[in-house]
């Protein structure tokens, strides 16, 4: 069963300053929310709530997962006149 999370504040405790959304190449969306908190006590409570959520989830952010990159070959790939040319490796160089 999935958990539902919520963060709540009153207008006296904090004000929404801004929010942005960015979509990553892997299809995940990242929402950034900026709050202005004037009361240090309320700020501490909010930070504790966020820390508790992070600990309960028990996994790193999905946005921090590395995106696999294709491995490069030392062979040079080029296109000339509509033909695909593959140059052989130079002497003394090995392909890893």
PLY file of the C-alpha trace (Angstrom):
ply
format ascii 1.0
element vertex 96
property float x
property float y
property float z
element edge 95
property int vertex1
property int vertex2
end_header
0.00 0.00 0.00
1.40 3.39 -0.96
1.73 6.22 1.52
0.29 9.66 0.94
2.38 12.59 2.10
1.45 16.17 2.72
3.13 19.32 3.96
0.89 21.96 5.48
1.44 25.49 6.70
-0.71 28.47 7.60
-0.38 31.86 5.93
0.99 33.21 9.20
3.72 30.55 9.30
4.87 30.73 5.69
4.22 32.13 2.26
4.57 30.43 -1.12
7.16 32.46 -3.01
7.62 30.41 -6.18
7.47 26.96 -7.73
8.97 25.41 -10.85
8.61 22.13 -12.71
11.23 20.44 -14.88
10.85 17.19 -16.79
13.89 14.93 -17.01
14.87 12.77 -19.99
13.75 9.66 -18.09
10.19 11.04 -17.87
10.31 11.99 -14.19
9.23 15.48 -13.18
11.00 17.53 -10.52
8.90 20.10 -8.66
10.75 22.76 -6.65
8.77 24.75 -4.12
10.09 27.92 -2.48
8.56 28.95 0.85
9.36 32.02 2.91
9.26 31.10 6.61
9.64 33.96 9.10
9.34 32.00 12.36
12.43 29.89 13.24
10.27 27.48 15.27
7.99 26.80 12.27
11.05 26.44 10.04
12.47 23.82 12.41
9.18 21.90 12.41
9.03 21.92 8.61
12.63 20.70 8.32
11.93 17.89 10.79
8.90 16.79 8.76
10.96 16.73 5.57
13.77 14.76 7.25
11.26 12.22 8.60
9.79 11.72 5.13
13.24 11.21 3.62
14.18 8.65 6.30
10.90 6.74 5.95
11.28 6.49 2.19
14.68 4.87 2.75
15.99 5.39 -0.74
17.87 8.12 -2.59
16.01 10.63 -4.74
15.04 9.21 -8.12
16.41 12.37 -9.68
19.89 11.50 -8.42
19.99 8.13 -10.19
22.68 8.21 -12.88
21.49 7.99 -16.45
23.46 5.29 -18.29
25.66 6.71 -21.03
26.61 4.79 -24.14
30.17 3.54 -24.09
32.49 5.21 -26.55
34.75 3.27 -28.82
38.21 4.48 -29.75
37.35 3.81 -33.38
36.50 6.94 -35.30
33.09 6.97 -36.98
32.59 9.42 -39.81
30.34 9.99 -42.77
31.71 11.03 -46.16
29.68 11.38 -49.34
26.77 9.35 -48.00
29.10 6.45 -47.12
29.84 5.37 -43.60
33.57 4.99 -43.00
35.09 3.29 -39.98
38.79 3.93 -39.45
40.85 1.16 -37.83
42.61 1.77 -34.49
46.10 3.23 -34.70
49.12 1.10 -33.85
49.99 1.16 -30.16
46.42 1.97 -29.13
44.14 -0.68 -27.79
40.36 -0.64 -27.69
39.03 -1.02 -24.15
0 1
1 2
2 3
3 4
4 5
5 6
6 7
7 8
8 9
9 10
10 11
11 12
12 13
13 14
14 15
15 16
16 17
17 18
18 19
19 20
20 21
21 22
22 23
23 24
24 25
25 26
26 27
27 28
28 29
29 30
30 31
31 32
32 33
33 34
34 35
35 36
36 37
37 38
38 39
39 40
40 41
41 42
42 43
43 44
44 45
45 46
46 47
47 48
48 49
49 50
50 51
51 52
52 53
53 54
54 55
55 56
56 57
57 58
58 59
59 60
60 61
61 62
62 63
63 64
64 65
65 66
66 67
67 68
68 69
69 70
70 71
71 72
72 73
73 74
74 75
75 76
76 77
77 78
78 79
79 80
80 81
81 82
82 83
83 84
84 85
85 86
86 87
87 88
88 89
89 90
90 91
91 92
92 93
93 94
94 95
